[in-house]
Amino acid sequence: MGGKLSPGIYRVHKPVGATSFSVVQQFIAEAQAAQPGKRIPVCHGGTLDPFAEGLLLVLVGQAPRLFELLHAVPKTYEAEVVWGTEMDTGDLHGRPVHQGDAAGLTPERLDAALASFVGWQAQVPPTTSAKKVGGEPAYRKVHRGEHVELPPSQVYLHAARWLSHDLPGRSRLWLSCRGGYYVRALARDVGRELGCGAHLSALKRTAIGPWEDPGPTGPRGWLHGRALLPWARVRTLTDAEVGELRRERAISASGVQPPDWALPKGFPDPEAPIRGFHQGRLTFLLRERDGALWRELELRGGL
């Protein structure tokens, strides 16, 4: 897609080997080429490890201000789990830290082990994760040879199932989780529960909310207007209401419409703000308080 890079969210397929930041850099270069001298904010909507592939969201213009709202919606993955060896990184590029006997694994044992991780859990992130320690990603400290201990985080696994088995060697896994979940840590912890050790040899993010991975040959998709945050309710705004909101005054809570996309049944409420649209653009994020709607955030120029 040539020309000016429009504000919004882009669906991109990140290939194996690339970093999430390298994909962002490509967008920054494209934006600078189209509008030299103009700085356009660009970030990604959640890291994918270099060994992983799949959907990466790239947020452009005012869209990086929506970043935190992407965390609380479903992310789906497919992964390949290798049995018999735990790696320090949780993936195929690490050093073995434990080796065990996987000969006794059965589909039934694997089903039972996986089921115990569904729901809210305390999960210790991999030491080679992007989790910040003292303002710096943990993996940078580990690569310098520093000892890192990460505290557990509360994470949510909505659903998980095995797609296939090639025992005792490996199994393929599908899962749906909330943002902040580490699939590498799940493989590590299932391996520990079974006593044999495990790590990931492949990981693919297939979707975030309603947005699917376009695949390596698919066109990147530009999300804007009603396609943004479709799990949030909607309020159409008049010119007068826009004026009121800009003066930090409340507007009527009537006329709020339901979301455009429903979360999976039982998934935790993301407590999303109400999307305020003016002339077809997402212009405000609103919160309901005391029976009225108040401005939480204005997206200048709209998305």
Buried (B, 14 or more C-beta within 10 A) or exposed (E): EEEEBEBBBBBBBBBBEBBBEEBBEBBBEBBBEEEEEEEBBBBBBBBBBBBBBBBBBBBBBBBBBBBEBBEBBBBBBBBBBBBBBBBBBBBBBBEEEBEBEBEEBEEEEBEEBBEEBBEEBEBBBBBBBBBEBEEEBBBEBBEEEEEBEBEEBEBBBBBBEBEEBEBBEBBBBBBBBBBBBBBBBBBBBBBBBBEBBBBBBBBBBBBBBBBBBBEEEEEEBBBBEBBBBBBBBBBBBEEEBBEBBEEEEBBEBEEBEEBBBEBEEEBEEBEBBBBBBBEEBBBBBBEBEEEBBBBBBBBEEBB
